[in-house]
């Protein structure tokens, strides 16, 4: 009976990748079942579609197997795809990328990636196998069954001949032959009755023949006993083979004749199936923090110590730093966080791009005003200089200003002009 591993596989890329674990050399005894879905629910594979598993192994060789080329390995129904493991799929250990590709009418309509992780075989080809290993037990059972079959054939050879034992002269050296020979001799002559008795029972006149007699341990009764003994040994060997077969079943599955072994049996919780199931459960726990789809308890070593947990932690830390970076960027650019001005204790207070931009603009404005005032003063000074140069020949006479009137001495002569709140009189000389 094959082991079924079930996974939910999203055909819409979302950055997540399902991890599928198998054992090296798994072939035909494990089914990888994928339930396909998209944003709206289960994805139904159209009738007549081609479903293909594709990927490149760690040895650089590729695999492309579909339900068309190999229906025994790839099959689908509704939204479910079943991949039965085969030798080439699990030949190379380690993590390898594969994908399911679904085509209809010659076009790819959906695909989904997953990681296939092949656990390395714990037994290499050149390792000596312990006598207690399951393969040795199975080999022993097979050998004993072979010996039992051989003994049964030999018994048949000694009883009636015409067997497949390969014994030399078996067709003329068996109980049936000697019985018929004795019967013929008895019928030929009553004088040979003792010989007939000897050849049939090993006795003459009901007395055991001596060891020098040709019929000693070479008569029908003797070989009949040998045949019976061989048959008993064969039955015992066959029974032993069955017993070993049951032991092999116990070591492989933890059952005997389909019934679980007792808790006191050495195979209880120490058989191939148990460790395989435990490996799958541990793989799920270390990857997702769950066993059989149920979150592990806080006492489990994988609690808050699995791939999914640390992935979520990394996402949360990344989001926190992203928010902090955005907030700091806003503060250093505008002097605000979330639209609210920063406090005076914030390092970006009056120390941000907007503040210094305003300062620069104000200083630029003040500098321009100063330059304009300087230019005006320069122009006024130039005008005053020009006026003084123009009126250089004028002198300032005695005068009195009173009652908003200008009184000039009547002895003053010459022309005069008033400019820049001054009175300029031309010197007559």
Wavefront OBJ file of the C-alpha trace (Angstrom):
o trace
v 0.000 0.000 0.000
v 1.481 3.333 -1.064
v 2.016 6.250 1.338
v 0.081 9.414 0.338
v 1.506 12.894 1.052
v -0.987 15.719 0.404
v -0.098 19.355 -0.403
v -2.075 22.501 -1.354
v -0.438 24.117 -4.394
v -1.252 27.663 -5.589
v -1.078 28.141 -9.380
v -0.809 31.923 -8.851
v 2.818 32.918 -8.037
v 2.944 34.567 -4.610
v 6.546 34.140 -3.493
v 5.832 31.055 -1.382
v 7.098 27.613 -2.407
v 5.791 24.291 -1.068
v 8.525 21.910 0.159
v 7.958 18.204 -0.595
v 10.200 15.689 1.202
v 10.843 12.158 -0.058
v 13.470 9.489 0.584
v 16.162 8.580 -1.902
v 15.226 5.693 -4.204
v 11.482 5.913 -3.377
v 9.801 4.257 -6.325
v 6.135 3.353 -6.645
v 5.488 3.273 -2.900
v 4.760 6.975 -2.346
v 2.093 9.240 -3.897
v 2.545 13.039 -3.902
v -0.977 14.467 -4.024
v -1.365 18.138 -4.995
v -4.652 20.022 -4.530
v -4.509 22.924 -7.002
v -6.161 26.272 -6.229
v -6.123 29.928 -7.282
v -7.559 33.228 -6.021
v -11.171 32.079 -6.359
v -10.807 28.541 -4.975
v -10.091 25.059 -6.331
v -8.658 25.023 -9.860
v -10.435 22.442 -12.020
v -8.188 20.803 -14.627
v -10.040 20.599 -17.980
v -10.760 17.194 -19.457
v -8.152 16.009 -21.937
v -5.436 18.256 -20.501
v -1.779 17.231 -20.276
v -0.258 17.417 -16.785
v 3.532 17.253 -16.704
v 6.109 17.285 -13.901
v 9.278 19.099 -15.012
v 12.581 19.896 -13.335
v 16.363 19.625 -13.331
v 18.046 17.361 -10.781
v 21.227 18.217 -8.901
v 23.198 16.010 -11.309
v 22.286 18.412 -14.142
v 19.890 16.003 -15.821
v 16.263 16.910 -16.480
v 12.947 15.140 -15.921
v 9.786 15.668 -17.985
v 7.070 13.066 -17.313
v 3.365 13.551 -18.110
v 0.098 11.656 -17.829
v 0.402 11.052 -21.588
v 3.958 9.643 -21.628
v 3.673 7.780 -18.304
v 0.104 7.477 -16.940
v 1.311 5.158 -14.157
v 3.390 7.996 -12.645
v 1.199 11.063 -13.391
v -2.600 11.208 -13.090
v -5.222 13.869 -12.350
v -8.891 14.233 -11.490
v -10.796 17.485 -10.940
v -8.382 19.810 -9.133
v -6.159 16.996 -7.848
v -2.858 15.742 -9.337
v -1.226 12.498 -8.172
v 2.504 11.921 -8.759
v 3.653 8.357 -7.988
v 7.355 8.453 -7.180
v 9.670 6.769 -9.671
v 13.370 5.929 -9.563
v 14.732 8.878 -11.566
v 12.623 11.384 -9.585
v 14.230 10.378 -6.260
v 17.671 9.253 -7.466
v 19.638 12.404 -6.534
v 19.684 13.710 -2.962
v 19.199 17.348 -1.907
v 16.929 20.302 -2.733
v 15.720 20.562 -6.349
v 13.165 22.779 -8.101
v 10.249 21.199 -9.952
v 6.951 22.441 -11.324
v 3.616 21.098 -12.496
v 2.708 22.332 -15.993
v -0.862 21.995 -17.278
v -1.485 22.295 -21.034
v -4.661 22.237 -23.068
v -4.974 22.445 -26.862
v -1.203 22.886 -27.137
v -0.993 25.899 -24.778
v 0.140 26.094 -21.133
v -2.854 27.251 -19.064
v -1.372 26.915 -15.570
v 1.818 26.016 -13.735
v 3.000 25.859 -10.133
v 6.498 25.518 -8.656
v 7.490 23.403 -5.650
v 10.704 22.271 -3.964
v 11.449 18.532 -3.973
v 13.831 17.657 -1.126
v 15.276 14.146 -1.420
v 16.602 12.806 1.897
v 19.837 10.879 1.298
v 19.715 7.094 1.691
v 21.242 6.088 5.028
v 22.815 2.971 3.481
v 25.370 3.287 0.674
v 26.017 0.549 -1.874
v 29.405 -0.440 -0.380
v 28.257 -0.695 3.273
v 28.234 -4.101 4.983
v 24.677 -4.976 5.988
v 24.126 -6.028 9.600
v 22.549 -9.436 10.161
v 19.741 -7.719 12.065
v 18.703 -5.549 9.128
v 15.394 -6.146 7.413
v 16.967 -7.024 4.014
v 19.021 -9.753 5.713
v 15.887 -11.099 7.406
v 14.033 -11.153 4.113
v 17.020 -12.782 2.394
v 17.182 -15.413 5.135
v 13.483 -16.110 4.760
v 13.879 -16.428 1.005
v 16.870 -18.743 1.419
v 15.024 -20.963 3.878
v 12.028 -21.042 1.569
v 14.361 -22.043 -1.271
v 15.883 -24.785 0.860
v 12.442 -26.004 1.894
v 11.388 -26.168 -1.746
v 14.586 -28.026 -2.603
v 14.040 -30.509 0.240
v 10.450 -31.056 -0.882
v 11.644 -31.764 -4.426
v 14.294 -34.156 -3.081
v 11.638 -35.930 -1.016
v 9.526 -36.285 -4.123
v 12.587 -37.623 -5.941
v 13.201 -40.329 -3.339
v 9.511 -41.163 -3.143
v 8.534 -41.395 -6.796
v 11.221 -39.782 -9.007
v 10.452 -37.516 -11.956
v 11.042 -34.378 -9.836
v 13.019 -31.186 -10.459
v 15.589 -31.933 -7.764
v 18.341 -32.793 -10.235
v 19.353 -35.939 -8.239
v 21.297 -38.363 -10.415
v 19.348 -41.536 -11.310
v 16.240 -40.399 -9.469
v 13.903 -42.136 -11.949
v 15.379 -45.593 -11.127
v 16.300 -44.910 -7.511
v 13.111 -44.117 -5.640
v 10.574 -45.843 -3.400
v 7.985 -46.180 -6.101
v 10.494 -47.746 -8.496
v 11.723 -50.214 -5.921
v 8.189 -51.041 -4.894
v 7.283 -51.773 -8.495
v 10.525 -53.697 -8.894
v 9.746 -55.750 -5.798
v 6.227 -56.361 -6.974
v 7.551 -57.567 -10.355
v 10.057 -59.857 -8.693
v 7.376 -61.237 -6.394
v 5.084 -61.975 -9.258
v 7.845 -63.596 -11.307
v 8.538 -66.321 -8.799
v 7.503 -67.293 -5.367
v 11.145 -68.248 -4.865
v 11.972 -64.638 -4.853
v 9.415 -63.785 -2.121
v 12.153 -63.185 0.427
v 13.895 -60.854 -1.972
v 10.610 -59.103 -2.588
v 10.087 -58.709 1.137
v 13.632 -57.443 1.511
v 13.304 -54.939 -1.338
v 9.935 -53.813 -0.025
v 10.515 -53.707 3.754
v 14.224 -54.443 4.322
v 13.383 -57.688 6.048
v 13.566 -61.385 5.227
v 10.932 -63.490 6.960
v 10.173 -60.429 9.037
v 13.807 -60.151 10.236
v 15.852 -57.042 9.431
v 18.397 -57.738 6.723
v 22.083 -57.414 7.712
v 24.206 -54.462 6.604
v 25.849 -56.684 3.981
v 22.507 -57.274 2.226
v 21.928 -55.342 -0.977
v 18.547 -54.211 0.330
v 19.995 -52.776 3.536
v 18.886 -49.132 3.620
v 17.969 -49.580 -0.026
v 14.372 -50.692 0.052
v 10.915 -49.214 -0.309
v 10.240 -48.915 3.422
v 13.578 -47.193 4.026
v 13.088 -44.657 1.278
v 9.475 -44.125 2.281
v 10.765 -43.183 5.757
v 13.402 -40.939 4.263
v 10.778 -39.290 2.099
v 8.490 -38.784 5.087
v 11.340 -37.292 7.107
v 12.311 -34.996 4.258
v 8.695 -33.945 3.880
v 8.535 -33.116 7.600
v 11.779 -31.121 7.331
v 10.423 -29.338 4.272
v 7.232 -28.434 6.111
v 9.293 -27.197 9.061
v 11.477 -25.084 6.759
v 8.394 -23.666 5.039
v 6.896 -22.828 8.439
v 10.177 -21.165 9.432
v 10.146 -19.197 6.193
v 6.604 -17.974 6.934
v 7.721 -17.000 10.436
v 10.635 -15.001 9.028
v 8.304 -13.432 6.500
v 6.098 -12.245 9.349
v 9.159 -10.901 11.165
v 10.096 -9.025 7.995
v 6.558 -7.571 7.837
v 6.865 -6.492 11.481
v 10.174 -4.719 10.881
v 8.843 -3.079 7.728
v 5.309 -2.055 8.841
v 4.975 -2.830 12.563
v 2.279 -5.458 11.806
v 2.011 -9.234 11.548
v -0.618 -10.537 9.131
v -1.969 -6.978 9.029
v -2.360 -6.757 12.857
v -0.281 -4.235 14.820
v 2.434 -5.805 16.989
v 2.162 -5.562 20.778
v 3.825 -2.666 22.637
v 6.320 -5.158 24.088
v 7.486 -6.289 20.646
v 10.903 -4.916 19.517
v 9.284 -3.646 16.294
v 6.771 -1.464 18.200
v 7.633 2.137 17.306
v 10.864 0.799 15.762
v 9.953 -0.223 12.236
v 10.431 1.243 8.776
v 6.878 2.648 8.499
v 7.014 4.304 11.948
v 10.303 6.034 11.239
v 9.108 7.052 7.771
v 5.943 8.619 9.273
v 8.013 10.261 12.010
v 10.410 11.679 9.425
v 7.479 13.180 7.494
v 5.970 14.585 10.722
v 9.296 16.083 11.847
v 9.837 17.553 8.386
v 6.445 19.287 8.559
v 7.183 20.531 12.110
v 10.598 21.993 11.262
v 9.192 23.563 8.082
v 5.760 24.844 9.217
v 5.590 24.352 12.973
v 2.711 21.896 12.650
v 2.146 18.151 12.650
v -0.665 16.810 10.492
v -1.797 20.400 9.889
v -2.128 21.132 13.669
v 0.173 23.700 15.327
v 2.779 22.094 17.590
v 2.457 22.775 21.376
v 4.854 25.065 23.210
v 6.698 22.001 24.562
v 7.672 20.864 21.050
v 11.274 21.703 20.072
v 10.029 23.174 16.780
v 7.704 25.658 18.579
v 8.813 29.127 17.488
v 11.851 27.408 15.990
v 10.818 26.478 12.463
v 11.208 27.867 8.954
v 7.723 29.402 8.785
v 8.100 31.200 12.169
v 11.449 32.742 11.287
v 10.162 33.728 7.851
v 7.235 35.584 9.465
v 9.634 37.182 11.996
v 11.832 38.396 9.171
v 8.799 39.835 7.362
v 7.646 41.634 10.544
v 11.112 43.077 11.221
v 11.424 44.127 7.590
v 8.029 45.863 7.726
v 8.968 47.640 10.982
v 12.207 48.931 9.491
v 10.367 49.928 6.332
v 7.883 51.988 8.380
v 10.730 53.494 10.449
v 12.642 54.357 7.270
v 9.568 56.029 5.759
v 8.960 57.984 8.999
v 12.611 59.104 9.243
v 12.627 60.005 5.552
v 9.569 62.221 6.049
v 11.136 63.853 9.155
v 14.482 64.614 7.521
v 12.719 65.899 4.396
v 9.782 67.888 5.835
v 10.259 67.991 9.627
v 7.032 65.996 10.150
v 6.078 62.417 11.038
v 2.720 61.244 9.687
v 1.941 64.863 8.750
v 2.531 66.154 12.323
v 5.476 68.535 13.018
v 8.293 66.873 14.960
v 8.979 67.871 18.578
v 11.898 70.057 19.634
v 13.665 66.942 20.983
v 13.629 65.277 17.574
v 17.044 65.434 15.809
v 15.264 66.653 12.664
v 13.731 69.704 14.443
v 14.932 72.807 12.531
v 17.404 70.440 10.888
v 15.604 69.130 7.840
v 15.526 69.810 4.117
v 12.418 72.013 4.248
v 13.765 74.183 7.120
v 17.101 74.782 5.450
v 15.388 75.440 2.131
v 13.314 78.188 3.783
v 16.402 79.569 5.516
v 18.279 79.638 2.255
v 15.401 81.371 0.516
v 15.094 84.026 3.303
v 18.823 84.704 3.235
v 18.705 84.996 -0.510
v 15.869 87.552 -0.241
v 17.734 89.567 2.430
v 20.902 89.539 0.384
v 19.031 90.804 -2.665
v 17.519 93.679 -0.620
v 20.961 94.618 0.688
v 22.346 94.581 -2.819
v 19.490 96.827 -4.003
v 20.097 99.288 -1.095
v 23.789 99.349 -1.878
v 23.093 100.031 -5.512
v 20.702 102.903 -4.515
v 23.264 104.421 -2.128
v 25.835 104.135 -4.836
v 23.494 105.889 -7.256
v 22.734 108.649 -4.699
v 26.411 109.134 -3.988
v 27.127 109.372 -7.693
v 24.306 111.911 -8.096
v 25.632 113.997 -5.194
v 29.096 113.856 -6.667
v 27.779 114.956 -10.037
v 25.848 117.869 -8.451
v 28.868 119.032 -6.470
v 30.959 118.863 -9.574
v 28.339 120.880 -11.483
v 28.078 123.572 -8.785
v 31.741 123.747 -7.995
v 31.843 127.408 -9.139
v 29.054 128.430 -6.757
v 29.636 129.799 -3.252
v 27.350 129.808 -0.277
v 26.573 133.469 0.802
v 25.400 134.675 4.219
v 21.693 134.057 4.728
v 19.049 133.771 7.431
v 16.059 131.464 7.457
v 13.207 132.714 9.559
v 9.438 132.160 9.487
v 9.906 129.707 6.669
v 11.560 132.394 4.621
v 15.035 132.816 3.213
v 16.648 136.209 3.761
v 19.759 136.876 1.654
v 22.056 139.820 2.202
v 21.243 142.606 -0.272
v 24.883 142.973 -0.996
v 24.970 139.466 -2.427
v 25.186 139.355 -6.160
v 25.086 136.684 -8.736
v 22.990 133.798 -9.702
v 21.886 131.101 -7.258
v 20.082 127.767 -7.313
v 18.519 125.540 -4.654
v 19.318 121.803 -4.903
v 19.269 118.968 -2.401
v 17.865 121.332 0.251
v 20.833 123.642 -0.273
v 21.241 127.112 -1.722
v 24.053 127.487 -4.237
v 25.100 131.102 -5.346
v 27.413 131.445 -8.256
v 30.626 133.216 -7.430
v 30.660 136.541 -9.327
v 34.392 136.648 -9.503
l 1 2 3 4 5 6 7 8 9 10 11 12 13 14 15 16 17 18 19 20 21 22 23 24 25 26 27 28 29 30 31 32 33 34 35 36 37 38 39 40 41 42 43 44 45 46 47 48 49 50 51 52 53 54 55 56 57 58 59 60 61 62 63 64 65 66 67 68 69 70 71 72 73 74 75 76 77 78 79 80 81 82 83 84 85 86 87 88 89 90 91 92 93 94 95 96 97 98 99 100 101 102 103 104 105 106 107 108 109 110 111 112 113 114 115 116 117 118 119 120 121 122 123 124 125 126 127 128 129 130 131 132 133 134 135 136 137 138 139 140 141 142 143 144 145 146 147 148 149 150 151 152 153 154 155 156 157 158 159 160 161 162 163 164 165 166 167 168 169 170 171 172 173 174 175 176 177 178 179 180 181 182 183 184 185 186 187 188 189 190 191 192 193 194 195 196 197 198 199 200 201 202 203 204 205 206 207 208 209 210 211 212 213 214 215 216 217 218 219 220 221 222 223 224 225 226 227 228 229 230 231 232 233 234 235 236 237 238 239 240 241 242 243 244 245 246 247 248 249 250 251 252 253 254 255 256 257 258 259 260 261 262 263 264 265 266 267 268 269 270 271 272 273 274 275 276 277 278 279 280 281 282 283 284 285 286 287 288 289 290 291 292 293 294 295 296 297 298 299 300 301 302 303 304 305 306 307 308 309 310 311 312 313 314 315 316 317 318 319 320 321 322 323 324 325 326 327 328 329 330 331 332 333 334 335 336 337 338 339 340 341 342 343 344 345 346 347 348 349 350 351 352 353 354 355 356 357 358 359 360 361 362 363 364 365 366 367 368 369 370 371 372 373 374 375 376 377 378 379 380 381 382 383 384 385 386 387 388 389 390 391 392 393 394 395 396 397 398 399 400 401 402 403 404 405 406 407 408 409 410 411 412 413 414 415 416 417 418 419 420 421 422 423 424 425 426 427 428 429
